[in-house]
Amino acid sequence: MTTKNPPQQAGDPRIAHFNGQLLPLDQIHISPLDRGFIFGDGVYEVIPVYDGTPLRAREHFERLQRSMDEIGLRNPRSVDEWMRATDELIVHHPGNQSVYIQVTRGAPKKRDHVIPKDLEPTVFMMCYPLASPSREAIENGVACVTARDFRWEKCHIKSTSLLGNVLARQISAEAGATETIMTRNGFVTEASASNAFVVKNGIVAAPPRDNLILLGITYDLLVRLAEEGAVKVEIRPIPEAELRSADEIWLSSSTKEVLAVTTLDGKPVGSGKPGPVFKRMHALYQEHKSKLSPRRAVAA
């Protein structure tokens, strides 16, 4: 799919992608009847880009397809077409960026809960500077709080309906913490915008890949890097008591990468400093990033 481009200059931070065109953000207009606006009826992805090279873009777009399949939304593009559109967009956004991709079911003629047939999806993509963890956060870790997971039971869908996550994140924001780690029926699920890992006696535990968490692309990458780096990982239910007695707790996401939690609900985690297994995993992650092959973006 070829993107129609108006005469814009590379490096213009206002440029976004909307329904096949590259346009300044202030020229993009979305119908108030769009089901993404009315119902949150859509899905999204966020891809980190390091110096023009997306990290695991294909895996992100494959997950986008899975989310679409779960809600019965037709994917308007193939993975290769998505990747080309990403390249065309990041020409205008040099350096380290986050690429946000959103697809909604589109704009019908009236508001109705029933899903209309043959509706054209709305596609929106934009870039913003990648907020990687600070040196202080990496060296000292971050504070988190816990809360009951009050969201729905289809958390494996990367849905734009994020009010539950927003309210969960607000709990930690009001406590001056970085994240809210949630539990459901006595077991760890995930954080409001991250996956969570627990370390005890040198063994890493990760919550099951089920409908109660969004399976992170970084979660999968960390599991793979751990296995390659001879770090033992168990994917299994994690009781809340294990979270509270952990030697180490980590967060992971496309923007947080892997980050140590050193305070939980005001109490130190383990020694109160990033632990040795975290340091090993952080080094493995940085080594993986360093091996990214520079990719020439498609000229806009």
C-alpha positions in Angstrom: 0.0 0.0 0.0 1.5 3.3 -1.0 1.0 6.3 1.3 -0.2 9.5 -0.3 2.1 12.2 0.9 1.6 16.0 0.7 4.7 18.1 0.2 6.2 18.0 3.8 9.8 18.1 4.9 11.5 15.2 6.6 11.9 15.9 10.3 8.6 17.8 10.8 7.4 16.6 14.2 3.8 17.4 13.4 3.4 14.8 10.7 1.1 11.9 11.4 -0.5 9.2 9.3 -4.3 9.2 8.8 -6.2 6.8 6.5 -3.3 6.4 4.0 -2.0 10.0 4.1 0.8 11.7 5.9 -0.6 15.0 7.3 0.1 17.6 9.9 -1.7 16.7 13.1 -3.8 19.9 13.0 -5.2 18.8 9.6 -6.5 15.5 10.8 -10.2 15.3 11.6 -12.1 12.4 13.0 -15.9 12.0 12.9 -17.6 12.3 16.3 -19.5 9.2 15.3 -16.3 7.1 14.9 -16.8 4.0 17.1 -13.4 4.6 18.6 -14.6 7.9 20.0 -18.1 6.7 20.9 -17.4 3.2 22.2 -13.6 2.8 22.5 -14.2 0.3 19.7 -10.6 -0.1 18.5 -7.2 -1.5 19.1 -3.7 -0.1 19.2 0.0 -0.8 19.4 3.1 1.2 20.5 6.5 0.4 18.9 9.8 1.7 20.2 12.1 3.1 17.6 15.9 3.5 18.2 17.6 5.8 15.8 15.2 5.0 13.0 15.1 1.2 13.7 11.8 -0.2 15.1 12.2 -2.9 17.8 10.3 -6.0 17.0 7.9 -4.2 14.7 6.7 -7.4 13.0 5.8 -8.9 16.4 3.8 -5.8 17.3 1.8 -5.9 14.1 1.2 -9.6 14.6 -0.2 -8.8 18.0 -2.3 -6.1 16.4 -3.8 -8.7 14.1 -4.6 -10.9 17.2 -6.4 -8.0 18.9 -8.4 -7.4 15.7 -9.3 -11.0 15.4 -10.6 -11.0 19.0 -13.0 -8.1 18.3 -13.9 -9.1 14.7 -12.2 -6.0 13.2 -11.0 -6.3 9.6 -7.3 -5.5 9.3 -7.0 -3.0 6.4 -3.3 -3.9 5.9 -0.9 -6.7 5.8 2.1 -6.8 8.2 4.4 -5.7 5.4 2.2 -2.8 4.5 2.1 -1.7 8.2 5.8 -1.9 8.4 6.2 0.2 5.2 3.8 2.8 6.6 5.9 2.9 9.8 9.0 3.5 7.8 7.4 6.3 5.9 6.3 8.0 9.1 9.5 7.8 11.0 11.4 9.6 8.2 9.8 12.7 9.7 10.8 11.8 13.3 14.5 11.1 13.7 16.1 9.8 16.8 14.4 7.6 19.4 10.6 7.6 19.0 7.5 5.8 20.0 5.2 4.9 17.1 1.5 4.8 18.2 -0.8 2.9 15.9 -4.6 2.9 16.4 -7.3 1.2 14.3 -10.9 1.7 15.1 -14.0 0.1 13.6 -14.8 3.4 11.7 -17.6 5.9 11.5 -21.1 4.7 10.9 -24.1 6.9 10.2 -25.6 6.5 13.6 -24.7 5.5 17.2 -25.7 1.9 17.8 -24.1 -0.8 20.0 -24.6 -3.4 17.3 -21.5 -3.7 15.2 -22.3 -2.5 11.6 -21.2 -4.5 8.6 -18.7 -3.4 5.9 -17.5 -0.4 7.8 -14.2 1.1 6.7 -11.7 1.1 9.6 -10.1 4.4 10.7 -6.3 4.2 10.8 -4.2 6.7 12.8 -0.4 6.6 13.4 1.7 9.2 15.2 5.2 9.5 16.7 6.4 11.1 20.0 9.8 11.0 21.7 10.6 7.7 23.3 10.6 8.1 27.1 13.2 5.5 28.0 14.0 4.9 31.7 16.3 7.5 33.3 19.7 6.6 34.6 18.4 7.2 38.1 15.4 4.8 37.6 17.8 2.1 36.3 20.3 2.5 39.1 17.9 3.0 42.0 14.7 1.3 40.9 11.2 2.7 41.2 8.3 2.7 43.7 5.0 0.8 43.0 1.8 0.3 44.8 -0.7 -2.6 44.6 -4.4 -2.6 43.9 -7.2 -5.1 43.1 -7.5 -5.8 39.4 -11.0 -4.4 38.7 -10.8 -4.5 34.9 -12.7 -6.8 32.5 -11.8 -10.3 31.6 -10.4 -9.7 28.1 -7.2 -8.0 29.1 -5.3 -9.9 26.3 -6.9 -7.5 23.8 -4.8 -4.3 23.3 -8.0 -2.3 23.3 -8.3 1.5 23.2 -10.9 1.1 25.9 -8.4 1.9 28.6 -10.4 3.4 31.4 -9.7 0.6 33.8 -6.0 1.0 33.2 -6.2 4.7 33.5 -7.9 4.5 36.9 -5.4 1.9 38.0 -2.5 4.1 37.0 -4.1 7.1 38.7 -3.8 5.2 42.0 0.0 5.1 41.7 0.2 8.6 40.4 -1.6 10.0 43.4 0.7 7.9 45.6 3.8 9.4 43.9 4.7 5.9 42.5 5.6 4.7 39.0 3.1 1.9 38.6 0.2 0.0 40.1 0.7 -3.7 40.2 -2.6 -5.5 40.2 -3.8 -8.8 41.7 -7.0 -10.7 41.0 -8.3 -13.5 43.3 -5.0 -13.5 45.2 -2.7 -13.7 42.1 -0.6 -11.2 40.3 -1.9 -10.2 36.9 0.1 -7.1 35.6 0.6 -3.5 36.2 -1.6 -0.7 34.8 0.7 -0.2 31.7 3.4 -2.9 32.2 3.9 -6.6 32.7 5.2 -7.6 36.1 7.9 -10.2 37.0 8.9 -11.6 40.4 12.3 -13.1 41.4 12.9 -15.4 44.3 16.1 -17.3 45.0 17.4 -16.4 41.5 14.4 -17.8 39.7 12.2 -15.4 37.6 8.4 -16.0 37.7 6.1 -14.5 35.1 2.3 -14.6 35.1 0.5 -17.0 32.7 -0.1 -16.0 29.1 -3.8 -15.9 29.5 -6.8 -13.5 29.1 -6.0 -11.7 32.3 -2.9 -9.9 31.0 -1.8 -8.2 27.9 1.0 -10.4 26.7 3.7 -7.8 26.2 6.1 -8.0 23.3 8.8 -7.1 25.8 7.6 -9.8 28.2 8.2 -12.4 25.4 11.6 -10.8 24.6 12.7 -10.9 28.2 11.7 -14.6 28.5 13.7 -15.4 25.4 16.7 -13.4 26.6 16.5 -15.0 30.0 16.6 -18.5 28.5 19.5 -17.6 26.2 21.3 -16.0 29.1 20.9 -19.1 31.4 18.4 -17.3 33.7 15.7 -19.7 34.9 12.1 -18.5 34.2 8.9 -20.1 35.3 5.6 -19.0 33.7 2.9 -19.8 36.3 0.4 -18.2 38.6 2.1 -15.9 41.2 0.4 -15.7 44.6 0.2 -12.2 46.1 2.2 -13.4 49.1 5.1 -14.3 46.7 5.0 -10.8 45.3 5.3 -9.3 48.8 8.1 -11.6 49.8 10.0 -11.3 46.5 13.8 -10.7 46.3 13.2 -8.7 43.2 10.2 -7.3 41.2 10.5 -6.0 37.7 8.3 -4.0 35.3 8.5 -4.4 31.5 7.0 -2.7 28.5 8.1 -1.2 25.2 8.9 2.1 26.8 10.1 0.9 30.3 12.2 -1.9 28.8 13.0 -3.8 32.0 12.9 -1.8 35.2 13.4 -2.8 38.9 10.8 -2.1 41.5 12.6 -1.4 44.8 9.7 -0.2 46.9 6.2 -1.8 47.1 3.4 -0.1 49.1 6.1 1.9 50.9 8.2 -1.2 51.9 11.6 -2.1 50.4 11.7 -5.0 47.9 14.5 -7.3 48.9 17.5 -5.2 49.7 15.7 -2.1 48.5 18.1 -1.8 45.5 18.0 -3.3 42.0 19.0 -6.9 42.4 21.6 -9.1 40.6 19.1 -10.9 38.3 17.7 -7.5 37.2 21.2 -6.3 36.4 21.8 -9.4 34.3 18.5 -9.0 32.4 19.0 -5.3 31.9 22.5 -6.0 30.4 21.0 -8.7 28.1 18.3 -6.3 27.0 20.8 -3.5 26.2 23.0 -6.0 24.3 20.0 -7.0 22.3 19.2 -3.4 21.4 22.8 -2.8 20.4 22.5 -5.5 17.8 19.5 -3.9 16.0 20.3 -3.6 12.3 20.0 0.0 11.1 17.3 0.1 8.6 17.0 2.7 5.9 13.5 4.1 6.2 11.4 4.4 2.9 11.6 7.9 1.5 8.5 9.9 2.0 
